[in-house]
């Protein structure tokens, strides 16, 4: 039995099968689920605010090899605390000794990538929904390799 780190077996299984360049998405409660079966969806939400978005992001970022983080432009303006928390978490992590790249895109492009990217052959492998009720509390983690 796993007792430390990420203990959600479904999330571990998906993360363990991801490769370089694959996308793992973590969202707030309001973000719609992809309307196809190409992206594995994991709904962690229990009740309003549980689990919080940042509490889900932290261990995934710690555990996962990441080369880039994609955030909606709107997060900076509408939810600056979420944006700052994401930058603080990612800022503590390195990718082969380098800082993790941060990329901002318009929310409509972010949403299109998450909802339809896999249908177009983009590697949106996993979608994780939290119980967060803060707008634009969403992030895409681009997987890397440790070598």
C-alpha positions in Angstrom: 0.0 0.0 0.0 1.3 3.4 -0.9 1.3 5.8 2.0 3.3 8.8 0.9 3.2 11.0 -2.2 0.4 10.6 -4.6 -1.8 7.8 -3.4 -4.7 8.0 -6.0 -4.2 4.7 -7.9 -6.0 6.0 -11.0 -3.8 9.1 -11.2 -0.6 7.2 -10.6 -1.5 4.7 -13.4 -2.1 7.4 -15.9 1.0 9.4 -14.9 3.1 6.3 -15.1 2.1 5.8 -18.7 2.7 9.4 -19.9 5.7 10.2 -22.1 7.7 13.2 -23.1 5.4 16.0 -24.3 2.1 14.5 -23.0 -0.3 17.0 -21.3 -1.8 16.6 -17.9 -4.6 19.1 -17.1 -5.7 20.1 -13.6 -8.9 22.3 -13.4 -11.3 23.9 -11.1 -14.8 22.5 -10.6 -16.4 24.7 -13.3 -14.2 23.5 -16.2 -16.1 21.2 -18.5 -15.0 17.6 -19.0 -13.7 16.6 -22.5 -16.6 15.2 -24.5 -14.7 12.2 -25.9 -13.0 9.2 -24.4 -9.5 10.0 -25.7 -8.5 11.9 -22.6 -8.5 10.0 -19.3 -10.7 12.0 -16.8 -10.3 11.8 -13.1 -12.8 13.7 -10.9 -11.3 14.2 -7.5 -14.0 16.7 -6.4 -15.9 15.8 -3.2 -17.7 19.0 -2.2 -17.2 22.7 -2.7 -13.6 23.5 -2.3 -12.5 19.9 -1.6 -9.9 19.2 -2.7 -8.5 22.6 -3.4 -6.8 23.2 -6.7 -3.4 24.1 -5.3 -3.4 21.1 -2.9 -3.8 18.8 -6.0 -1.2 20.7 -8.1 1.6 20.7 -5.4 2.2 16.9 -5.2 1.7 16.4 -8.9 4.4 19.0 -9.7 6.7 17.6 -7.1 6.3 14.0 -8.4 6.1 14.7 -12.1 8.8 15.6 -14.6 7.7 18.9 -16.2 9.2 21.0 -18.9 6.4 23.6 -19.4 3.4 24.9 -17.7 0.5 26.4 -19.6 -1.8 28.9 -17.8 -4.7 31.0 -19.2 -4.0 34.8 -19.5 -7.1 35.4 -17.5 -5.7 33.7 -14.4 -3.3 36.5 -13.9 -6.0 39.2 -13.8 -9.1 37.4 -12.4 -7.3 35.0 -9.9 -3.9 36.5 -9.1 -3.6 34.5 -6.0 -3.9 31.2 -8.0 -1.4 32.5 -10.5 1.1 33.4 -7.8 0.7 30.1 -6.1 1.3 28.3 -9.4 4.4 30.3 -10.1 5.7 29.7 -6.6 5.2 25.9 -6.9 6.7 25.6 -10.3 9.5 28.0 -9.4 10.8 25.5 -6.9 11.1 22.8 -9.5 13.8 22.3 -12.2 13.8 20.4 -15.4 17.3 19.0 -16.0 18.7 22.0 -14.1 16.7 24.5 -16.0 13.7 26.6 -14.9 10.3 25.2 -16.0 8.9 27.3 -18.9 5.7 29.2 -18.2 3.4 29.9 -21.2 0.3 32.0 -21.0 -2.4 31.6 -23.6 -6.0 33.1 -24.0 -8.6 31.1 -22.0 -10.5 30.2 -25.2 -7.4 28.6 -26.6 -6.7 26.9 -23.3 -10.2 25.5 -23.2 -10.2 24.4 -26.8 -6.9 22.5 -26.3 -8.2 20.7 -23.2 -11.6 19.9 -24.7 -10.7 19.1 -28.3 -6.9 18.7 -28.5 -6.9 14.9 -28.2 -9.4 14.7 -31.1 -6.9 16.6 -33.2 -4.0 14.3 -32.2 -2.6 16.6 -29.5 -1.3 14.7 -26.5 -3.9 15.7 -23.9 -3.6 12.5 -21.9 -5.2 13.2 -18.5 -7.8 15.6 -17.2 -8.1 16.0 -13.4 -11.0 18.0 -11.9 -10.8 19.4 -8.3 -13.4 20.8 -6.0 -12.0 24.3 -6.5 -14.6 27.1 -6.9 -12.1 29.9 -7.9 -12.3 31.0 -11.6 -9.5 30.2 -13.9 -7.8 27.8 -11.4 -6.6 25.6 -14.3 -3.2 24.5 -15.5 -1.7 22.3 -18.1 1.5 20.5 -17.2 3.7 19.4 -20.2 5.6 16.2 -19.3 9.4 15.9 -19.7 12.0 13.3 -19.2 14.6 13.3 -16.4 17.6 12.8 -18.8 
